[in-house]
């Protein structure tokens, strides 16, 4: 066959290939736009937009997911937990079944979307969406803090959210700022980004610890840098020398000064073994086995809230210890899978998040914080890769 008859065929094939590439690029742009809006709405807690976009993105992610049986098994296990949490909790949730259903819907959609997102980013070896999610969440809290400072709000226990137009309690804002700052720095730990990371952690420390008065934020930052140091073998000597130098100074300092008075602001004041938080923790630990299907109540002198501020005890409060042990099984299994990955970045962040949730609200708190937990559960299900940003 002569060339003049082949040319039209080749041209047609090239045109078809170009059209396919154009269609793929258009689809990628649309998906990136949808994901970007979704994560922005989740980060800024714009509930109506977040629900709609989470539903769209979660369904698309679910229908396009190609994964191993192990991944679907883990997804099924978490869905089993969420189903039990919801149906057993309907009769125990203190704010009524309607508000519980609304909160649960956000948790469910967040799980589907961020679980699959974590898995896919682990597969691809890139964490661009986690970085974007972290930066959006950081910017949101900084906006709240700066606006509240300008309007004269004290920060600790009271801020004003100009995005959602309402006065709010401060602890969860401090937790969001410090967790997402840690998440970003953790996955972008490099010499090229050192100055930005230092500036980010200084800003996070100022707003979360000083202005919002969060004890938890302070200790989470300390734990994070400790873990980063001790997980680098070449830094073990540095840590040892640092401890040798600082230990005498710290001992001298604590001997001469009253540390409680030195940190007598926000969440650092009047806390300890005699605090309501500690007494209700002891009560919960002593009595949770009496509530297999929910109904555990908070008992603490001087505390009028409904939460234990502990992820596991709050699960018993709403749905009982069977549900709590199921969630604990998921956490242990995720820890095992992350250890098998031998990826220290994932392990460190997972440890930090769950330490935070053991002393603050998890399923009752900001749903975007649980999204970070779900992301890591999804990311644990793929083999080790070097992450690119």
C-alpha angles and dihedrals in degrees: 000000000000124000094248089066093047096051096071090049092050091046091050091050091049091049091049090050091050091049091051091050091048091050091049091050091048091050091048091051092050093048092047090049092050092046091047094052091044095052092043091053091047092048093050092040094234092164104196094047091041093054094049095045094043090053092050096043094041093053093046091048092048096049093047097043116124109184145137125277089253091061093051090046091055090046089051091050092053091046089052089053093047092048092051091045091054102043095042091043098052092086096041106043105114096216095054136263095281095058090041090054091049092049092045092052090058091048092049095048091044090053095052095046101040095039090056092041091054091048094048094047089050089051093049094043091230127110101191094132093049089052091048091047091050095049093046091050091048093049091050094056093044089054090051092048097047092046091048092049092050091050093049100252113156095230098217108090094349134061134146120238107211092186096058094023104233145102112258141182113258110225098082091048089054090047092050092049096049097041095050092042088053090046092053096044091044094058095038099048101146141121091247091061098034097110093047091047092050091049091047093051092047091052091046091049093049096050100035100038105027104029101029092034097223117170090186092056091053094051093043090055091049092048092048095054091043090055092046090053100045093046090061108077092203090058097053091091090049091052092049093050091046092053092048091052099042101039096075090045092051092047091050092046094051091047094055101037138050101239093197091058091044090060097035097143137093115335092353094072126087096359131132142081091332094052123113089241092060095043093052090047090055090047092050094049091049096050110027094099089066091066112062093159104031136273103116109151130207116250118183132133111246095015122105101174128108099228133086090207088228122107096220098042091046089054089054089048092057106027110005138252096293089064090043092054090047090055090045088054090053091050092049092047091049090049090052092050092048090050089053089053089058088211106143094194094063093042094051094049092046091052092048094049094050093045086054093050092050089068103031143036118300116163090015093049136064108334091214090065091057087049088066090053091050091049091057093047089056092045091054092068100073132070123264118291137169106251121232124197 
